[in-house]
Amino acid sequence: MTEEDDLLVPLEKYLQSGIHIGAKFKTGFMLPYIYKIRPDGLCVLNVSKINERLGLAAKMLAKYNPEEIMVICRRDNGHKAVKSFAKTTEAHAVSGRYLPGILTNAHYERYMEPKIIVISDPWLDRQAVKDAVTVGIPIIGLCDTNNTTDNIDLVIPCNNKGNKSLSLIYYVLARNYLRERGTIQKTAELDIPLKDF
């Protein structure tokens, strides 16, 4: 079996989405995931590590029922992707501004009690991270080269700013979550195409 056979999607699809193109700035937290730095200064993430972490995240999520999962994305580029993930898996989505108290204030009208959350950017979604830590909820985080990973239980290294990248990430997570749960066949694709994420 070749390394290509182990990929969750073909290498070309990863590369076309720009999932591996990081920022110019890098933190020490993200150094293990950086493959190289291009002449223009942009960091390039290791695609095999992205692929591995996407698979691990799907397996981790599969331990939870859909209603126990919440995906969060403040960044405009990811709103459609998190909503499609939620629609496909029947999980909860928070797109746009996460309001403090959703996870911590039982008297708040939008209060929810997920057992795990997926955040699209540790910096922009920092209030959700703070609340999740307060109540002891595990966090899967999409982290670019400029992110810190404090309080993130499972890092998925990726371009967490690009529309195509976020679409592919949430598509793969949704598909592989349903595969791991046995909701769809191990080789099946989603009814919703990638372009709708």
C-alpha positions in Angstrom: 0.0 0.0 0.0 1.4 3.4 -1.0 1.2 6.6 1.0 -1.2 7.9 -1.7 -3.6 5.0 -0.9 -3.8 6.1 2.7 -5.1 9.6 1.8 -8.7 10.4 2.7 -9.0 12.3 -0.6 -6.6 12.4 -3.6 -3.5 14.5 -3.1 -4.5 16.7 -6.0 -7.8 17.6 -4.2 -5.8 18.6 -1.0 -3.4 20.7 -3.1 -6.2 22.4 -5.2 -7.9 23.4 -2.0 -4.8 25.1 -0.6 -5.2 23.2 2.6 -1.4 23.0 3.0 -0.7 26.8 2.5 0.0 28.4 5.9 0.7 31.9 6.9 4.0 33.8 6.8 4.1 33.8 10.6 4.7 30.6 12.5 4.4 29.7 16.2 6.5 27.1 18.0 3.3 25.2 18.6 2.9 24.5 14.8 6.6 23.8 13.9 6.0 20.0 14.0 3.5 20.3 11.2 5.5 22.6 8.8 7.0 20.8 5.9 9.0 23.8 4.4 9.0 27.6 4.0 8.5 28.9 0.4 10.8 31.6 -1.0 7.9 34.1 -0.6 7.9 33.3 3.2 4.7 31.3 3.3 4.8 28.2 5.4 3.8 24.9 3.8 2.1 22.4 6.0 2.8 18.6 5.7 -0.1 17.1 3.8 0.4 13.6 5.3 0.1 15.1 8.8 -3.1 17.0 7.8 -4.5 13.8 6.4 -3.6 11.8 9.5 -5.1 14.4 11.9 -8.4 14.6 9.8 -8.7 10.8 10.2 -8.0 11.0 13.9 -10.6 13.8 14.3 -13.3 11.8 12.5 -12.6 8.8 14.7 -12.7 11.0 17.8 -16.0 12.6 16.7 -17.5 9.2 15.9 -17.5 8.4 19.6 -20.2 11.0 20.1 -23.8 11.2 18.9 -24.5 14.0 16.5 -26.4 16.1 19.0 -23.3 16.0 21.3 -21.2 17.7 18.7 -20.9 21.5 18.1 -18.9 23.1 15.3 -18.0 26.7 15.5 -16.7 29.2 13.0 -16.5 33.0 13.3 -14.7 33.5 10.0 -17.1 34.3 7.1 -15.3 31.9 4.8 -16.3 29.0 6.9 -20.0 29.7 7.6 -21.3 27.6 4.7 -18.9 24.7 5.6 -19.9 24.4 9.3 -23.6 24.7 8.4 -23.2 22.0 5.8 -21.3 19.8 8.3 -24.2 20.3 10.8 -26.9 19.6 8.2 -25.1 16.4 7.0 -24.3 15.0 10.4 -27.2 16.5 12.5 -24.6 18.2 14.8 -25.0 21.8 16.1 -23.3 24.7 14.3 -22.5 28.2 15.5 -21.5 30.3 12.5 -20.7 34.0 13.1 -20.0 35.4 16.5 -20.0 32.9 19.3 -21.8 34.5 22.3 -20.3 33.9 25.7 -22.5 31.7 27.9 -23.7 29.3 25.2 -21.8 26.5 26.9 -21.6 27.9 30.5 -24.9 29.6 31.4 -27.8 27.3 31.8 -30.2 30.2 32.0 -29.2 31.6 28.6 -31.8 30.9 25.9 -29.2 29.6 23.5 -27.5 27.3 26.1 -26.3 24.0 24.8 -24.5 21.0 26.3 -22.3 19.4 23.6 -19.8 16.8 24.7 -17.2 18.0 22.1 -16.6 21.0 20.0 -14.7 21.7 16.7 -13.4 25.2 16.3 -12.2 26.7 13.1 -9.6 29.1 14.5 -8.3 29.2 18.1 -7.8 32.9 17.9 -11.2 34.0 16.4 -13.0 31.3 18.3 -11.2 32.0 21.6 -14.3 32.7 23.6 -15.7 29.2 22.7 -12.3 27.7 23.7 -12.5 29.5 27.0 -16.0 28.3 27.7 -15.2 24.7 26.7 -12.2 24.7 29.0 -14.4 26.0 31.8 -16.9 23.2 31.5 -14.4 20.5 30.5 -15.4 19.8 26.9 -12.7 18.4 24.6 -11.7 20.7 21.7 -10.7 19.8 18.1 -9.0 22.8 16.6 -8.2 23.8 13.0 -4.9 25.5 13.4 -2.8 27.5 10.9 0.9 28.1 11.2 0.3 31.3 13.2 -2.0 29.8 15.8 -1.2 28.8 19.4 -2.6 25.4 20.5 -3.1 26.0 24.2 -6.2 24.0 25.4 -6.7 22.3 22.0 -7.0 18.5 22.6 -6.6 17.5 18.9 -4.9 19.9 16.4 -5.7 19.6 12.7 -3.0 21.6 11.0 -4.4 23.4 8.0 -5.1 26.6 6.2 -8.1 27.7 8.3 -8.6 31.0 6.4 -9.4 29.8 2.8 -12.9 29.0 1.7 -11.8 26.0 -0.4 -9.7 24.6 2.4 -12.4 25.0 5.1 -15.0 23.4 2.7 -12.7 20.4 2.1 -11.9 20.0 5.8 -15.6 20.0 6.9 -16.6 17.8 4.0 -14.0 15.1 4.9 -14.8 15.4 8.6 -18.6 14.9 7.9 -18.0 12.0 5.4 -15.6 10.2 7.6 -17.7 10.8 10.8 -20.6 9.1 9.0 -18.4 6.3 7.8 -17.0 5.7 11.2 -20.5 5.7 12.7 -21.7 3.2 10.1 -24.3 5.6 8.8 -22.9 5.3 5.3 -20.7 2.6 3.7 -16.9 2.8 4.3 -16.4 3.8 0.7 -19.5 5.9 0.2 -19.4 9.6 -0.5 -21.9 12.2 0.9 -25.2 13.0 -0.8 -24.2 16.6 -0.5 -21.3 17.4 -3.0 -18.1 19.2 -1.9 -19.2 22.3 -3.7 -22.1 22.7 -1.3 -19.8 22.9 1.7 
